[in-house]
Amino acid sequence: GSLVVNYPFDDDEQGIAIYSKSPDDAVFQQLALSYSKENTKMYQGSPCKDMYPTEYFPHGITNGAQWYNVPGGMQDWNYLHTKCFEVTIELGCVKYPKAEELQKYWEQNRRSLLQFMKQV
């Protein structure tokens, strides 16, 4: 896991980790930022220093393919074939948090979710 909002494209023609700009890149960045700005730890960009010391996401967002290449991912497929604007929100450094930590996750993301919905 991580703490970041990832937006299309997740794949590029070369199959390497490089920025892969979609035609709606500015809109995807705005959607991603609307979420990350309300989550202080996410917005700072280095949420998982203990696990991934070199990982940095400016303002808590990343282009999927720049982070790592995912050929044939659902996010890109939905965008290309159904015109659905989809982002992937990674909620924490621990992929499977303990049940007693879920309230903390809610508190860290409640405002982000509300701001994200306002983008409609």
C-alpha positions, 0 to 999 in steps of 0.5 A: 500500500501507499498513501497517494491518489493515482490517475491515468494513464497507468501504462505507456507505449514503452512499458516503462515507468514514465509520465503517460499523459491522458487527453484529460490530464489536467482534469485528473490532476484536479480531481486527485488534488481535491482529494489529497489536499484534505489529507495532510499526510497524503498531501505532504508526499512522503507518507511511507518513509519507513517502508519506502524511503525514496518514494515521493509524490508531489502534493500526494498525487501521481500519474500511474505510469510514472509511479509504476507501469500497469498494462491493461489496468481497469483505470485505463480501460474504463477511461478509454472504453467507457469514458469513465474518469477513474482514479485509484486512491491508496489509503495507507502504507499498510495494505491490510490494516487492523480493524481497530485502526479503521476509525483512524482511516475514516477520520483521515479521509472523511474530508477528502471524500466529501471534497472529492464528491463536490467535484461532480 
